[in-house]
Amino acid sequence: HHGRGRLDQGRLRRRCGAVRRRRDLPEPPDHAAVKRAALGFLGLGAALGVALAATTTWWLLLVGAAALVAAWTYTGGPSPYGYRALGEVSVFLFFGLVAVLGTTYVQLEEVTGTAVAAAVGIGALACAILVANNLRDIPTDTVSGKRTLAVVLGDARSRRFYALLCLVALVAAVVAAVTAESYWLLLAFVCAPLVARSVRTVLAGSTGPALIPVLKKTGVAELLYAVGLTVGCIIGS
């Protein structure tokens, strides 16, 4: 009996030790802190928007208000539209068209064809990031009842949609170069190698954690695309 007791105590120590070691794992997110941070950044964005509107035109406040509502109701509120297959629509509109065309208007007080093409390209790559993310999450989103566009389209069509968005971005860069009459804007193609590798991974049928690098590569590709367009505009002006 004493031997068995010592054995049980040894097992208990090992198990307790394992529990203590797990304290080194990251703590779960503080949802209240996340909410405060979100409100803080929304407030900062609103303040900057008011300043920009004051120096250009006050109707920009309407655009800013729409962006704030879209940001908050994407996954918040009683009926988040991000879970009703509308996330990509919002991302294309606000991360692409509104962001690029709004910036162009604030600086030039006009919207050009080149800016529209650039906005389409940026919006397409932003959507591609979301599509890749939701493609990875199709199994869990289906179980939890989240109706993302990837869930609606299904696995195979979501993969083709990702590839299409990447193609649209590259075509948009060509259109931007033609409308600007400056082929320096084709510097946006600096993102092409990353885009090609990401598309190859997605079309190869990668799932789960194997899609995480695609998210990173697509995000970096969008950054390089934007930098290429910007540098091209500066050199070609």
C-alpha positions as CSV (number, residue, x, y, z in Angstrom):
1,H,0.0,0.0,0.0
2,H,2.8,2.4,0.9
3,G,4.5,1.7,-2.4
4,R,1.3,2.3,-4.3
5,G,0.8,5.6,-2.4
6,R,4.3,6.8,-3.3
7,L,3.7,5.8,-7.0
8,D,0.4,7.8,-7.0
9,Q,2.1,10.8,-5.5
10,G,4.8,10.6,-8.1
11,R,2.1,10.5,-10.9
12,L,0.3,13.5,-9.3
13,R,3.5,15.5,-9.1
14,R,4.2,14.8,-12.8
15,R,0.7,15.8,-13.8
16,C,0.7,19.0,-11.6
17,G,4.1,19.8,-13.1
18,A,2.6,19.6,-16.6
19,V,-0.2,21.9,-15.5
20,R,2.3,24.4,-14.1
21,R,4.3,24.4,-17.3
22,R,1.2,25.2,-19.3
23,R,1.0,28.6,-17.5
24,D,3.7,29.7,-19.9
25,L,1.2,29.5,-22.7
26,P,-0.3,32.8,-24.0
27,E,-3.3,34.0,-22.1
28,P,-6.6,34.1,-24.0
29,P,-7.4,37.5,-25.5
30,D,-9.0,40.1,-23.2
31,H,-12.2,40.8,-25.2
32,A,-12.8,44.0,-23.3
33,A,-9.3,45.3,-24.1
34,V,-9.8,44.4,-27.7
35,K,-13.0,46.3,-27.8
36,R,-11.4,49.4,-26.2
37,A,-8.6,49.3,-28.7
38,A,-11.0,49.0,-31.6
39,L,-13.0,52.0,-30.3
40,G,-9.8,53.9,-29.8
41,F,-8.6,53.4,-33.3
42,L,-12.1,54.1,-34.7
43,G,-12.1,57.4,-32.7
44,L,-8.6,58.3,-34.0
45,G,-9.7,57.6,-37.6
46,A,-12.8,59.7,-37.1
47,A,-10.7,62.6,-35.8
48,L,-8.3,62.4,-38.7
49,G,-11.3,62.2,-41.1
50,V,-12.8,65.4,-39.7
51,A,-9.4,67.1,-40.2
52,L,-9.2,66.0,-43.8
53,A,-12.8,67.0,-44.5
54,A,-12.2,70.4,-43.0
55,T,-9.4,71.0,-45.5
56,T,-11.2,69.6,-48.6
57,T,-15.0,69.1,-48.6
58,W,-17.4,68.2,-45.8
59,W,-19.2,65.5,-47.7
60,L,-16.2,63.3,-47.0
61,L,-17.7,63.0,-43.5
62,L,-20.5,60.9,-45.0
63,V,-17.9,58.5,-46.5
64,G,-16.1,58.3,-43.2
65,A,-19.3,57.6,-41.3
66,A,-20.1,54.8,-43.7
67,A,-16.6,53.4,-43.2
68,L,-17.0,53.5,-39.4
69,V,-20.4,51.7,-39.6
70,A,-19.0,49.1,-42.0
71,A,-16.0,48.4,-39.7
72,W,-18.2,48.0,-36.6
73,T,-20.9,45.9,-38.1
74,Y,-18.5,43.6,-40.1
75,T,-18.5,41.1,-37.2
76,G,-20.3,43.1,-34.6
77,G,-23.9,44.0,-33.9
78,P,-27.0,41.8,-34.0
79,S,-26.5,40.7,-37.6
80,P,-22.8,40.8,-38.7
81,Y,-22.7,41.1,-42.5
82,G,-19.2,39.4,-42.6
83,Y,-21.1,36.2,-41.8
84,R,-23.6,36.7,-44.6
85,A,-21.2,36.4,-47.5
86,L,-20.8,40.2,-47.8
87,G,-17.3,40.5,-46.3
88,E,-15.5,40.6,-49.7
89,V,-17.9,43.3,-51.0
90,S,-17.1,45.5,-48.0
91,V,-13.4,44.9,-48.3
92,F,-13.3,45.7,-52.0
93,L,-15.4,48.9,-51.4
94,F,-13.6,50.3,-48.4
95,F,-10.1,48.9,-48.7
96,G,-10.0,49.4,-52.4
97,L,-12.3,52.0,-53.9
98,V,-12.8,54.3,-50.9
99,A,-9.2,54.1,-49.6
100,V,-7.5,54.8,-53.0
101,L,-10.1,57.1,-54.5
102,G,-10.6,59.0,-51.3
103,T,-6.8,59.5,-50.9
104,T,-6.6,60.7,-54.6
105,Y,-9.5,63.1,-54.2
106,V,-8.1,64.6,-51.0
107,Q,-4.8,65.3,-52.8
108,L,-5.9,66.2,-56.3
109,E,-9.5,67.1,-55.7
110,E,-10.5,64.9,-58.7
111,V,-10.7,61.2,-59.5
112,T,-8.8,59.9,-62.5
113,G,-9.1,56.8,-64.5
114,T,-5.6,55.7,-63.3
115,A,-6.8,56.0,-59.7
116,V,-9.9,53.9,-60.4
117,A,-7.7,51.2,-62.0
118,A,-5.3,51.3,-59.0
119,A,-8.3,51.1,-56.6
120,V,-9.6,48.0,-58.3
121,G,-6.2,46.4,-58.1
122,I,-5.7,47.2,-54.4
123,G,-9.3,46.1,-53.6
124,A,-8.8,42.8,-55.5
125,L,-5.7,41.9,-53.5
126,A,-7.4,42.9,-50.2
127,C,-10.3,40.6,-51.1
128,A,-7.8,37.8,-52.0
129,I,-6.5,38.0,-48.5
130,L,-9.9,37.5,-47.0
131,V,-10.8,34.7,-49.5
132,A,-7.6,32.8,-48.5
133,N,-8.5,33.3,-44.8
134,N,-12.1,32.1,-45.2
135,L,-11.0,29.3,-47.5
136,R,-8.9,27.9,-44.7
137,D,-11.8,28.3,-42.2
138,I,-14.5,26.7,-44.3
139,P,-14.7,23.5,-42.1
140,T,-15.0,25.4,-38.8
141,D,-17.2,28.2,-40.2
142,T,-19.6,25.6,-41.7
143,V,-19.9,23.9,-38.3
144,S,-20.4,27.2,-36.4
145,G,-22.9,28.6,-38.9
146,K,-20.8,31.4,-40.3
147,R,-22.0,31.9,-43.8
148,T,-18.9,33.5,-45.4
149,L,-18.6,33.8,-49.2
150,A,-16.1,30.9,-49.1
151,V,-18.7,28.7,-47.4
152,V,-21.3,29.7,-50.0
153,L,-19.0,29.1,-53.0
154,G,-17.4,26.0,-51.6
155,D,-13.8,24.9,-51.6
156,A,-13.1,24.5,-55.3
157,R,-14.8,27.7,-56.5
158,S,-13.2,29.7,-53.7
159,R,-9.8,28.6,-54.9
160,R,-10.6,29.7,-58.4
161,F,-12.0,33.0,-57.1
162,Y,-8.7,33.7,-55.3
163,A,-6.8,33.1,-58.5
164,L,-9.2,35.4,-60.4
165,L,-8.8,38.2,-57.9
166,C,-5.0,38.0,-58.2
167,L,-5.3,38.1,-62.0
168,V,-7.7,41.1,-61.8
169,A,-5.1,43.0,-59.8
170,L,-2.3,42.4,-62.3
171,V,-4.6,43.4,-65.2
172,A,-5.6,46.6,-63.3
173,A,-2.0,47.6,-63.1
174,V,-1.7,47.3,-66.8
175,V,-4.8,49.5,-67.2
176,A,-3.4,52.0,-64.8
177,A,-0.2,52.2,-66.8
178,V,-2.1,52.7,-70.0
179,T,-4.4,55.4,-68.7
180,A,-1.5,57.2,-67.1
181,E,0.5,56.9,-70.3
182,S,3.4,55.9,-68.1
183,Y,4.7,52.3,-68.0
184,W,6.5,53.0,-64.8
185,L,3.3,52.0,-63.1
186,L,4.1,48.5,-64.2
187,L,6.5,48.5,-61.2
188,A,3.4,47.1,-59.5
189,F,4.4,43.8,-61.0
190,V,7.1,43.5,-58.4
191,C,4.5,41.6,-56.5
192,A,4.0,39.0,-59.3
193,P,6.4,36.3,-58.0
194,L,4.7,36.3,-54.6
195,V,1.3,36.2,-56.3
196,A,2.3,33.4,-58.5
197,R,3.5,31.2,-55.6
198,S,0.4,31.9,-53.6
199,V,-1.9,31.1,-56.5
200,R,0.0,27.9,-57.1
201,T,-0.4,26.9,-53.4
202,V,-4.1,27.6,-53.4
203,L,-4.8,25.8,-56.6
204,A,-2.8,22.8,-55.5
205,G,-5.4,22.2,-52.8
206,S,-3.5,23.2,-49.7
207,T,-5.7,23.3,-46.5
208,G,-5.6,24.4,-42.9
209,P,-2.2,25.6,-41.6
210,A,-0.7,25.2,-45.1
211,L,-2.7,28.2,-46.2
212,I,-1.3,30.5,-43.5
213,P,1.8,31.4,-45.6
214,V,-0.6,32.4,-48.4
215,L,-2.2,35.0,-46.2
216,K,1.3,36.5,-45.4
217,K,2.4,36.4,-49.0
218,T,-0.8,37.9,-50.3
219,G,-0.5,40.7,-47.7
220,V,3.1,41.4,-48.7
221,A,2.1,41.3,-52.4
222,E,-0.5,43.9,-51.8
223,L,2.0,46.1,-50.1
224,L,4.6,45.7,-52.9
225,Y,1.8,46.3,-55.5
226,A,0.9,49.6,-53.8
227,V,4.6,50.7,-53.4
228,G,5.2,49.8,-57.1
229,L,2.2,51.9,-58.2
230,T,3.3,54.8,-56.0
231,V,6.9,54.8,-57.1
232,G,5.8,54.5,-60.7
233,C,3.5,57.5,-60.3
234,I,6.3,59.6,-58.8
235,I,8.9,58.6,-61.5
236,G,6.4,59.0,-64.3
237,S,5.0,62.4,-63.3
